[in-house]
Amino acid sequence: MEPKIQLPNQPLADRMRPKSLDEYSGQEHLVGKGAVIRTMVESGSMSSFILWGPPGVGKTTLAKIISHQLNRPFYSLSAINSGVKDVRETIEKARKQQFFNQPNPVLFIDEIHRFSKSQQDSLLGAVEAGIITLIGATTENPSFEVISPLLSRCQVYILNSLDKDQLIALVNKALKEDSYLKKLDVHVLEYEAMLQYSGGDARKLYNTLELVIRSELSDEVDEIEITNDKVKERLQENIAVYDKNGELHYDIISAFIKSIRGGDPDAAVYWLARMLDGGEDIKFIARRLVILAAEDIGLANPNALLMANSCFQSIHVIGMPEARIILSETAIYLATSPKSNSAYSAINAALAHVKQTGNLPVPLHLRNAPTKLMKDIGYGKDYKYAHSYEGNFVSDQFLPDGIKNQQFYIPGSNSRENEIRKTLENNWKDKKKYDK
């Protein structure tokens, strides 16, 4: 039988899209009282900027709110399906509006990091001349993907993932305020599965909530209860394909990285194929391979980082479809390499120690002594020059007092780092830093 209440085809995320800064959830550092974007809107003046943050945190929504509250004409392009021609046509429309004494239109470009250099160049003149005010949105660091001349004319504002309390508030608000859901008797008994799947992405959260509610709707059901098990069951039934618009963007790359870390080249190539078939940005994939080479392989095979960096450089030159071969070769090489996260663990341990202990003074014998006064008070005194000793090594104190025997680097269990361990144990035997 048909359910008593039919939910509309319009997604819940669109129905719940805020219309003003006061309705906007999260990003208090940008839209809160006295924050930079709120101040911009309240002052009525606006400059070009780029919103950088993960999916589903409200980049597009924020751009629309700003444009609406400033009463600016709003044009929107997606870097996925727009070319130079689309950019030029939009700029020409904006140019014609200047004759009607209207404020500069806003040109919003979603996923601006996917624009080629020529596409970004086509924006530059219009931004410089004030024909348009540009708002770009990106999930990638704009320093890597936006050309310097354009980046220098835009502020970059960072948006953060929504936290647990903010996500729960969004769920409760939807159940209370959405014109369709508020007619239903829905009780959320457990939030954890919805929050875990959303990963701070409000759009994913709304999609999950609506998916579960739709699956429970029937003429015989008066009350809907949402539990973790019910959420997991419905998601497993409905997640099937890689979404070219990024819905599973981070899930697929996570599976790809974990397959390589786990040493499975077949799974690595499969997830790579899923991303390529789904239209993923090859530069995004290559960057993650560079990170993985340092984080998960590291000193077990230093050539892995060279391989990954070579891949990153090569795909820029080659492009698709041939870039798929380079990515495949690199993914297989990294998956079959010995693994070590010792460098990753060492820097994390050192950073944690620095935060805990503060800025400990540099030992006098390690300090630079460019002046006579510094030498007189002991700067650089008794420093032992390693190359003057046998084996180019001397056992000296290189850490501050109080942590002089602290160990941050713990060699991994692989052939290369086993040799490193032997060297360290022999060199530092008097300090006993690297005794097993």
VENKADA-V737588 format. One record per residue. RES is the residue in one letter. OMEGA is omega as a letter, one per 40 degrees, with the letter a starting at -180 (999 if undefined). Layout:
# VENKADA-V737588
RES:OMEGA  RES:OMEGA
This chain:
# VENKADA-V737588
M:i  E:i  P:a  K:a  I:i  Q:i  L:a  P:i  N:i  Q:a  P:i  L:a  A:i  D:a  R:a  M:a  R:a  P:a  K:a  S:i  L:i  D:i  E:a  Y:a  S:i  G:i  Q:i  E:a  H:i  L:a  V:i  G:a  K:i  G:a  A:a  V:a  I:i  R:i  T:i  M:a  V:a  E:i  S:i  G:i  S:a  M:i  S:a  S:i  F:i  I:i  L:a  W:i  G:a  P:a  P:i  G:i  V:i  G:a  K:i  T:i  T:a  L:i  A:a  K:i  I:a  I:a  S:a  H:a  Q:i  L:i  N:i  R:i  P:a  F:i  Y:a  S:i  L:i  S:a  A:a  I:a  N:i  S:i  G:i  V:i  K:i  D:i  V:a  R:i  E:i  T:i  I:i  E:i  K:i  A:i  R:a  K:a  Q:i  Q:a  F:a  F:i  N:i  Q:i  P:a  N:i  P:i  V:i  L:i  F:i  I:i  D:a  E:a  I:i  H:i  R:i  F:i  S:i  K:a  S:i  Q:i  Q:i  D:a  S:i  L:a  L:a  G:a  A:i  V:a  E:a  A:i  G:i  I:i  I:i  T:a  L:i  I:i  G:i  A:a  T:i  T:a  E:i  N:a  P:i  S:a  F:a  E:a  V:a  I:a  S:a  P:i  L:a  L:a  S:i  R:a  C:i  Q:i  V:i  Y:a  I:i  L:a  N:i  S:i  L:a  D:a  K:a  D:i  Q:i  L:i  I:i  A:i  L:i  V:a  N:i  K:i  A:a  L:a  K:a  E:a  D:a  S:i  Y:a  L:a  K:i  K:a  L:i  D:a  V:i  H:i  V:a  L:a  E:a  Y:a  E:a  A:i  M:a  L:a  Q:a  Y:a  S:a  G:a  G:a  D:a  A:i  R:i  K:a  L:i  Y:i  N:i  T:i  L:a  E:i  L:a  V:a  I:i  R:a  S:a  E:a  L:i  S:a  D:a  E:a  V:i  D:a  E:i  I:i  E:a  I:i  T:i  N:a  D:a  K:i  V:a  K:a  E:a  R:i  L:i  Q:a  E:a  N:i  I:a  A:a  V:i  Y:a  D:a  K:i  N:i  G:a  E:i  L:a  H:a  Y:i  D:a  I:i  I:i  S:i  A:i  F:a  I:a  K:i  S:i  I:i  R:a  G:i  G:a  D:a  P:i  D:i  A:i  A:a  V:i  Y:a  W:i  L:i  A:i  R:a  M:a  L:i  D:i  G:i  G:i  E:i  D:a  I:i  K:i  F:i  I:a  A:i  R:i  R:i  L:i  V:i  I:a  L:a  A:i  A:a  E:a  D:i  I:i  G:a  L:i  A:i  N:a  P:i  N:a  A:i  L:i  L:i  M:a  A:i  N:i  S:i  C:a  F:i  Q:a  S:a  I:i  H:a  V:a  I:a  G:i  M:e  P:a  E:a  A:i  R:a  I:i  I:i  L:i  S:i  E:a  T:i  A:i  I:i  Y:a  L:i  A:a  T:i  S:i  P:a  K:i  S:i  N:a  S:i  A:i  Y:a  S:a  A:a  I:i  N:i  A:i  A:i  L:i  A:a  H:i  V:i  K:a  Q:a  T:a  G:a  N:i  L:a  P:i  V:i  P:a  L:a  H:i  L:a  R:i  N:a  A:a  P:a  T:i  K:a  L:a  M:i  K:a  D:a  I:i  G:i  Y:i  G:a  K:i  D:i  Y:a  K:a  Y:a  A:a  H:i  S:a  Y:a  E:a  G:a  N:i  F:i  V:i  S:a  D:i  Q:a  F:i  L:i  P:i  D:a  G:i  I:a  K:i  N:a  Q:i  Q:i  F:a  Y:i  I:a  P:i  G:i  S:i  N:a  S:a  R:a  E:i  N:i  E:i  I:i  R:i  K:i  T:a  L:i  E:a  N:a  N:a  W:a  K:i  D:i  K:i  K:a  K:a  Y:i  D:i  K:999
